[in-house]
């Protein structure tokens, strides 16, 4: 059974930092790209960042580029999101999601999601 | 960047009604479209991928169609447990969501 378990969320002041983790099990972690997707309170889904299976390629939404860093440790089956220079608009539930690539590996959908971890940026 | 526009943003229908949600892409995306269901307070769940392929375990009253720029999610007979928000997605872009309620 595929399981994704996020941790690391909490309350942080504007300008602060936070590191999210996502522990994966039930599948060959290194074979799959992974993403972070967030959802602000009462709002829709917003893709944040993605990383290839081996970690060699990373991708970011314009809204977080230069502030967030995605990484993974395949020996620990864990995905990370280092969030720096946090802003009020980063307040959201952050989900990690397993990607399935198709269309000649050019696009993806998300077949499994974690339960999410809440990040609140406020003074 | 590709933009995804869903309509309507919300709808209210009776149990047993046929419900249709549309998603339009700002450029052609072949059949590279997925649909997700998110019940209140819950995690998003994959319903359909490749525009029309039902994810394992999803009830057959859900179906998807379309190609290019215009796509549709249909619930053939709305059930109380279908109350949720529904999102379309391609690549790293989600639609803004459609909230489905029972009348």
Interface residues (C-beta under 8 A of the other chain):
Chain A: X35 X37 X44 X45 X46 X47 X50 X59 X61 X95 X100 X102 X103 X106 X107 X108 X109 X110 X111 X112 X113 X114 X115 X116
Chain B: X29 X30 X32 X34 X36 X38 X43 X44 X45 X46 X49 X50 X55 X85 X87 X89 X90 X91 X92 X93 X94 X95 X96 X97
